[in-house]
Amino acid sequence: HQFQEIWQQATYQRASKQRRGKNLNAVDRYRLRKRYPFPPTIWNGDADRHLFKESSRTTLQEFYDKNPYPTPEEKRELSRQAKLSYSQVSNFFKNRRGRQRVSGHVIPHKRRSAQSPEDAKTILDMLQK
């Protein structure tokens, strides 16, 4: 963000000098941003939108790194911890998996729940191979 702010300030100052020091209004700044977009070296073109608080995002991202397919109970617990609704948590995981799939990342399959201790041992043996 720092380079983007520097880029905009320089663009605004240059335009203000051309207008003999007159202040730029919101429409002028909007037109300048459209006319002089950020170079690819400081912005990749992706929208930078974060609607959740940083602490909520961190909680969800940390859990996603461990398990991209949480159970309904885990989602309820995450919604309580992150102070979000159950559907917001579900949508976060669904969207994140979709974004990773599109970008070519391999997402581990859904975690199987063990029905018995023998099933759990079989799953652990498979993971160790």
N, C-alpha and C positions, 0 to 999 in steps of 0.2 A: 504494500500500500504506500510505502514511503516514496518510492520512485514514481508512482502514479500521481501522488500529490505534487511532487516537484514538477512533473511534466505539465500538469494542469496549471500550476502557478505561473510557469514560464509562458505558457500559451496565453493565459489571461493578461499577463504583464505586457507581452508583445502587442496584443490587440488593444489594450488600454493606451499604449504609446501611440498607436496608429490613430486612435480617436482623440489625440491630444490631451491625454490624462483624464478623460471622462470615465466615470465608473461604469462598469459593465453591469447590466441587469440580468435577471435570471434567464431570459430568452437569449440574450447574447452569449452567455456562458454555455447554454444548451447547444446553440448552433456551433460554437467553437468545439465542443466535445464531439459533435457529430462530424465536423469538417476535419478535425485533427485527432483521430483516435489514437489510443496508446500503441506504440510499436510492439511487435511480438516479443521483444526482449524483456519487456516489463509487464506484459499481460498476455495470457494465452487465449483470451476471448471468452472464457467461461464466466458465467454470471456468478458473482460472489454473494450468495444469499444465505444467511443463517437466521432462521426464525426462532430457534431454540436458544436458551441461555447457554453460555459456555459450559457451565457445570453440568447441565443436562446432556449436552452433546458429548462431553468427555465421558460421562457415565455410560452412555449408549455405545460410543465407539470402543471403549475398553471392553465392554461385554461382547460386542460384535467380533473383536479380534480373537476372543476365546471361543465363541460359538455363534455363527451367523444364523442359526435356527433355534431360537429360544422356545421353550415350552410355554404354554399359556400361564402356568404358575410363575415362571421366570419373568414373563412380560408384565404380569401384575406387580411383581416385586420391583421391577425396573421402573414401572410407571409411578410407583410410590416414591422410589429414591430420586427419580429425575423430576418429580412434580409435573408429570405429563399425563394425558389420558391414555388408556389402554390402546385405543386406535392410533394415537400418535406414535406410540412405541412400535406397534405392529407395522405401521406405514414406514417408519424409519428403517426397519430391518428389510422390508420388502423392497423399498427404493434403493437401499444400499447394495443389496444383492444384485438388483437389476443393473445398477451402474457398473458394478464390478464385472458382471457378465458381458456387458457391452464393450468394456475396455479390454476384454480378453483375459481377465484374471480367472483362475480356477477356484471355484467355491466348493468346499467339502460338502458331501451329501448330508442330508438330514441325519441327525444323531438318532440312532436306534435306542429305545429304552429297553433295558434288560428286564426280562420277565422273571428270571430266576437266577440264582448264583451261578448255575452252569452256563446260562446265556452270557452273563457278564464275563465269565472266564473265557468263553469262546471269542467274544468281542475283543478282549484284551490281548488274547493270543494273535488274533488277526492283525491288530494294530502294531504288535511288536515285530511282525514279519516284514 
